[in-house]
Amino acid sequence: MSIATQSFTTIVNAAFLQDVKEACVELWDTVHRLRHLTEEAHASAAAAKRLVEIVSELRDQLAFAFSLEEAYGFIDGCRGQSPVLAHRAQIAKQQHRELYLLITELCEQAQEAQYRGFVDRDFPKLLVAAADFDAQLQAHEQFESELIHHGWLSERASVNSH
């Protein structure tokens, strides 16, 4: 008696992953506001307050977007896509966790600085951290864009082979 071993893995559901990204309009608006604020880079009480508000909103919106992406854009326990694509899907999911931890840490630092009355003093350091986070988020989004593209190609190849 021979038992066939099947490899189950995470696959990219390109259509749903793309749909989730397109539906997160508020998230992309918040990212744009953060980017604009970090490019302004002039310290003021109003700018410091906006930074605290923006990173708080961004943390909550990313938690929601990442949970949607992982629920609908990645399917665990399936067969069918290449091991390379499956590995890249796992990397994207790990990046979600890392990015969420970074934005949470930035949010806590900004809120604590505001609470203690040091937000003006810490504003330049917080802006640098926010710009660094934005760069990492942009790299992640580019990575997922490539995943979506390769997911479409993989789905098309799968349909053509049947």
Secondary structure as UniProt FT lines:
FT   STRAND          9..12
FT   HELIX           14..23
FT   HELIX           25..40
FT   HELIX           45..68
FT   HELIX           69..73
FT   STRAND          74..78
FT   HELIX           83..116
FT   HELIX           119..161
//
